[in-house]
Amino acid sequence: MKKYLIFFLTWPLFAGLENLEIDQAISILKHNNLELKISHFNEQMKAYEAAAAKGQHYGKVDVAVTGMRSNDAGNVFGFKLQSREATFGDFGFAEFDMSGSTNPLPVAPQELNYPEARDHYQTKISYMLPLYTGGKLSEYGRITKALQRMSQWDTEKLMNEKIFQTKKAFYDITLVENYIVNLSKIIQNIQQLEAVVKSMGEEGYAQEIDLLEVQARLAEAESMHNQAKLNRDLAYQFLSFLLNEEVTSIKKVNEMAPLPTINTKALEENNIDIQKALLGLQISKMAVNVEKANYLPTIGAFGEYGSADNTLWNEFRDKEAYTVGVQLKWNIFNGGSDSANLQKAKVNHLKVQDQVALAKSGTALKVKKLETEILSKNADVESYTKQLRFAQKVYENYRARYKEGIVSISDVLIKQSKELEVLLKLLTIKNERNTKIFELNSVLNTGGNV
């Protein structure tokens, strides 16, 4: 009993989403889809890159604490100078004959040449600030900001693709479930026909081959029915993958997705490929400005403040020191590399201008092509719908005529086969039409609107 109680308590934890609506699915998609999460991480990294580029304007502050010990004559004397402790005795004056009776110049001072080892601790704070870079730092900041926006466009394009796939999964499931219902009716009709043939066979009006032919057609229809159920299960698995959550059933939608309204002005404002091309054009212009900056000087300021002693942080204020300065650097010749890079950037800018024009014209052409294909599919759907109704009526007529002995069982099954064929074609055409609709929505950047 305890085992069954545990099962019923934990069962809801494993239950999937049931009777899921398409708007709910799109909302879940936006929060749960793993590819979208990865794309949002890319956005965050681009944002940090933009912040890092902006930080270059404020310069850099370094703190260095150095500890050393040496008996090298130059080092020891330098340590004493930095510690402000050097004396004349360090030059060996105590070893000179100050009476003047001997020449002190040839004397090698022992204290200076062979000093005792000394500890040295130096603490230094340095600050470097770019004052003028010819606009290069500013352009780098704008470029990284534009690249951050580009990553957002990439995420939005991926979002459209995933919404496209989610909508298609809903319509695919709806279509295949309706197809399964129609196949079930056809199977029932064949089973009824099988019963008629058996009855007529018992009365001597049908042959065994007639029954075998009907049973073969029944097996074919049942095989199509099973395949349709497998396709439905696969569509549910794909939808669960998109939402990163198990989906067991959906609320069915209309078989025919609505055709969106097409507005040329809105298309250019909303289409992601066009917006990315326009942003790329801005970036290429910034790249030209970066190359122009190579012809201008750079000016930077720096400052250092610190203290040194043979004991760490001893008498820090008494032995402090500072250095400030400004540097101007201007490259006046580098073999023509700057000129070549500038011309390359200008050519790239011209290329991107043409890419923008191509994106606009290409997108308009793609929209027109999709619209034409959808209208053509609409006509096909209407045609096959009429053909299906006609095929169903013909089959019913031939089945009745078979009972009267006017036509053979082969004639009946041929008409029934035509019904199956038209039903499958209608399913395929509706699926292709819906795919074109969702693709058009993606190009128009209509987002989650169905």
WODATA-V154907 format. One record per pair of residues at least 12 apart in sequence whose ideal C-beta (glycine too) atoms are under 7 Angstrom apart, sorted by the first residue. I is the first residue (numbers start at 1). J is the second residue. D is the distance in Angstrom with one decimal. If there is no record, write none. Layout:
i & j & d
I & J & D
I & J & D
//
This chain:
i & j & d
16 & 246 & 3.3
16 & 247 & 5.5
16 & 248 & 3.8
17 & 245 & 6.2
17 & 246 & 6.7
17 & 247 & 4.8
17 & 248 & 6.6
18 & 248 & 5.3
18 & 249 & 4.9
19 & 249 & 5.6
19 & 251 & 5.3
20 & 247 & 5.6
20 & 250 & 4.8
20 & 251 & 6.6
21 & 251 & 4.8
22 & 167 & 6.7
22 & 170 & 4.9
22 & 253 & 6.0
22 & 450 & 5.9
25 & 166 & 5.5
25 & 170 & 6.9
25 & 243 & 6.2
26 & 163 & 5.8
26 & 166 & 6.0
26 & 448 & 4.4
28 & 243 & 4.8
28 & 245 & 6.3
29 & 162 & 5.7
29 & 163 & 6.9
29 & 166 & 5.4
29 & 242 & 6.0
29 & 243 & 5.6
30 & 159 & 7.0
32 & 243 & 5.5
32 & 244 & 4.1
32 & 245 & 5.9
33 & 162 & 5.5
33 & 242 & 6.1
33 & 243 & 7.0
33 & 244 & 6.1
34 & 244 & 5.8
35 & 158 & 6.2
35 & 162 & 6.9
36 & 155 & 6.9
36 & 158 & 6.3
36 & 159 & 6.3
36 & 162 & 6.4
39 & 154 & 6.3
39 & 155 & 4.2
39 & 158 & 5.2
40 & 155 & 6.3
42 & 151 & 5.3
43 & 151 & 4.7
43 & 152 & 5.8
43 & 155 & 5.9
46 & 147 & 5.6
46 & 148 & 4.0
46 & 151 & 4.3
47 & 148 & 5.3
49 & 144 & 5.0
50 & 144 & 4.2
50 & 145 & 4.8
50 & 148 & 4.9
53 & 140 & 5.1
53 & 141 & 4.6
53 & 144 & 4.2
54 & 141 & 5.2
56 & 137 & 5.3
57 & 137 & 6.0
59 & 127 & 6.1
59 & 128 & 5.5
59 & 129 & 3.5
59 & 130 & 6.6
60 & 128 & 5.2
61 & 125 & 6.8
61 & 127 & 4.9
62 & 126 & 5.0
63 & 125 & 5.3
64 & 124 & 5.0
65 & 123 & 5.1
66 & 122 & 4.7
67 & 121 & 5.2
68 & 120 & 4.7
69 & 117 & 6.0
69 & 119 & 5.1
70 & 117 & 6.5
70 & 118 & 6.8
71 & 115 & 6.4
71 & 116 & 6.7
71 & 117 & 3.9
73 & 112 & 6.6
73 & 113 & 5.6
73 & 115 & 6.0
76 & 115 & 4.2
76 & 118 & 4.9
77 & 90 & 6.3
79 & 118 & 5.3
79 & 120 & 4.1
82 & 122 & 6.6
82 & 308 & 4.1
83 & 308 & 5.0
83 & 309 & 5.0
83 & 310 & 6.4
83 & 319 & 5.8
84 & 319 & 5.0
89 & 111 & 6.5
90 & 111 & 6.4
90 & 112 & 6.2
91 & 109 & 6.3
91 & 112 & 5.7
92 & 109 & 1.9
92 & 110 & 6.8
92 & 111 & 5.1
92 & 112 & 4.7
94 & 111 & 6.9
95 & 107 & 6.3
95 & 109 & 5.2
95 & 110 & 6.3
95 & 111 & 6.8
118 & 310 & 5.8
119 & 310 & 4.6
120 & 308 & 6.5
120 & 310 & 6.1
121 & 308 & 6.7
121 & 309 & 6.1
121 & 311 & 6.7
121 & 312 & 4.3
122 & 306 & 6.2
122 & 308 & 4.2
123 & 306 & 5.4
123 & 307 & 5.8
123 & 313 & 6.6
124 & 304 & 6.0
124 & 306 & 3.5
125 & 305 & 5.1
125 & 306 & 6.3
126 & 302 & 6.9
126 & 304 & 4.6
127 & 302 & 6.7
127 & 303 & 4.9
128 & 300 & 6.3
128 & 302 & 4.7
129 & 300 & 6.6
129 & 301 & 4.9
130 & 300 & 5.1
131 & 299 & 4.4
131 & 300 & 6.0
131 & 301 & 5.6
132 & 298 & 6.5
132 & 299 & 4.2
133 & 293 & 6.5
133 & 298 & 5.1
134 & 293 & 3.5
134 & 296 & 3.1
134 & 298 & 6.6
135 & 289 & 6.1
135 & 293 & 5.2
136 & 290 & 5.7
136 & 293 & 3.9
139 & 286 & 4.9
139 & 289 & 4.8
139 & 290 & 4.8
140 & 290 & 6.9
142 & 286 & 5.4
143 & 283 & 5.8
143 & 286 & 5.0
146 & 279 & 5.9
146 & 282 & 5.9
146 & 283 & 5.0
149 & 279 & 6.1
150 & 276 & 6.4
150 & 279 & 5.7
153 & 272 & 5.5
153 & 275 & 5.9
153 & 276 & 5.0
153 & 279 & 7.0
156 & 272 & 5.9
157 & 272 & 4.6
160 & 442 & 4.4
160 & 445 & 6.3
161 & 442 & 6.6
162 & 242 & 6.2
163 & 448 & 5.7
164 & 438 & 4.6
164 & 439 & 6.8
164 & 442 & 4.8
165 & 242 & 5.9
166 & 239 & 6.9
166 & 242 & 5.5
167 & 438 & 5.1
167 & 450 & 6.5
168 & 434 & 6.6
168 & 435 & 6.2
168 & 438 & 5.4
169 & 235 & 5.5
169 & 238 & 5.8
169 & 239 & 4.2
169 & 242 & 6.9
170 & 250 & 6.0
170 & 253 & 5.4
171 & 253 & 6.1
171 & 257 & 5.9
171 & 434 & 4.6
172 & 235 & 4.8
172 & 431 & 6.6
173 & 232 & 6.0
173 & 235 & 4.9
173 & 236 & 6.7
173 & 250 & 5.8
174 & 252 & 4.5
174 & 253 & 5.2
174 & 255 & 6.1
175 & 255 & 5.8
175 & 427 & 5.8
175 & 430 & 5.8
175 & 431 & 5.9
176 & 228 & 5.6
176 & 231 & 5.5
176 & 232 & 4.7
176 & 235 & 6.7
177 & 232 & 6.3
177 & 252 & 6.6
178 & 255 & 6.4
179 & 228 & 5.6
179 & 427 & 5.0
180 & 225 & 6.5
180 & 228 & 4.9
180 & 229 & 6.3
180 & 232 & 6.9
182 & 423 & 5.7
183 & 221 & 6.4
183 & 224 & 6.0
183 & 225 & 4.6
183 & 228 & 6.2
184 & 225 & 6.8
186 & 221 & 5.7
186 & 419 & 6.7
186 & 420 & 6.5
187 & 218 & 6.8
187 & 221 & 5.0
187 & 222 & 6.2
187 & 225 & 6.3
190 & 214 & 6.5
190 & 217 & 5.9
190 & 218 & 4.6
190 & 221 & 5.8
190 & 416 & 6.9
191 & 218 & 6.6
193 & 214 & 5.6
193 & 399 & 6.1
193 & 412 & 6.9
194 & 214 & 4.9
194 & 215 & 6.5
194 & 218 & 6.3
196 & 403 & 6.3
197 & 210 & 5.2
197 & 211 & 5.0
197 & 214 & 5.3
197 & 409 & 6.4
198 & 211 & 6.3
205 & 405 & 6.5
210 & 409 & 4.1
213 & 409 & 5.7
213 & 410 & 6.6
213 & 413 & 6.1
214 & 409 & 6.4
214 & 413 & 6.9
217 & 413 & 5.2
217 & 416 & 6.6
221 & 420 & 6.8
255 & 430 & 5.7
256 & 430 & 6.7
257 & 434 & 4.6
257 & 437 & 4.2
257 & 438 & 6.8
259 & 374 & 6.1
259 & 437 & 6.4
260 & 440 & 6.1
260 & 441 & 5.6
260 & 444 & 5.9
260 & 446 & 5.9
262 & 367 & 6.2
262 & 371 & 6.5
262 & 444 & 7.0
267 & 363 & 6.7
267 & 367 & 6.4
267 & 444 & 6.2
268 & 360 & 6.2
270 & 444 & 6.5
270 & 445 & 4.1
271 & 363 & 5.2
271 & 443 & 6.3
271 & 445 & 5.8
272 & 445 & 5.7
273 & 359 & 5.2
273 & 363 & 6.0
274 & 359 & 4.9
274 & 360 & 5.7
274 & 363 & 5.9
277 & 355 & 5.4
277 & 356 & 4.4
277 & 359 & 4.0
278 & 356 & 5.9
280 & 352 & 5.3
280 & 355 & 7.0
281 & 352 & 4.8
281 & 353 & 6.3
281 & 356 & 5.4
284 & 348 & 5.4
284 & 349 & 4.3
284 & 352 & 4.4
285 & 349 & 5.9
287 & 345 & 4.9
287 & 348 & 6.9
288 & 345 & 4.5
288 & 346 & 5.8
288 & 349 & 5.6
291 & 341 & 5.1
291 & 342 & 4.1
291 & 345 & 4.6
292 & 342 & 6.4
294 & 338 & 4.3
295 & 338 & 6.4
297 & 328 & 5.6
297 & 329 & 6.4
297 & 330 & 3.8
298 & 329 & 5.1
299 & 326 & 6.8
299 & 328 & 5.1
300 & 327 & 5.3
301 & 326 & 5.1
302 & 325 & 5.6
303 & 322 & 6.9
303 & 323 & 7.0
303 & 324 & 4.5
304 & 322 & 6.3
304 & 323 & 4.5
305 & 320 & 6.9
305 & 322 & 4.6
306 & 321 & 6.2
307 & 319 & 4.9
307 & 320 & 4.6
307 & 321 & 6.9
363 & 443 & 6.5
366 & 443 & 6.1
367 & 440 & 6.7
367 & 443 & 5.8
370 & 436 & 5.5
370 & 439 & 6.1
370 & 440 & 4.5
371 & 440 & 7.0
373 & 436 & 5.3
374 & 433 & 6.1
374 & 436 & 4.9
374 & 437 & 6.2
374 & 440 & 6.9
377 & 429 & 5.9
377 & 432 & 5.9
377 & 433 & 3.6
377 & 436 & 6.5
378 & 433 & 6.7
380 & 429 & 4.7
381 & 426 & 6.9
381 & 429 & 5.4
381 & 430 & 5.9
381 & 433 & 6.3
384 & 422 & 5.9
384 & 425 & 5.5
384 & 426 & 4.2
384 & 429 & 5.9
385 & 426 & 6.5
387 & 422 & 4.8
388 & 419 & 7.0
388 & 422 & 4.7
388 & 423 & 5.9
388 & 426 & 5.8
391 & 415 & 7.0
391 & 418 & 4.9
391 & 419 & 4.1
391 & 422 & 5.0
392 & 419 & 5.8
394 & 415 & 5.0
395 & 415 & 4.5
395 & 416 & 5.0
395 & 419 & 5.3
398 & 411 & 5.8
398 & 412 & 4.6
398 & 415 & 4.7
399 & 412 & 5.5
//
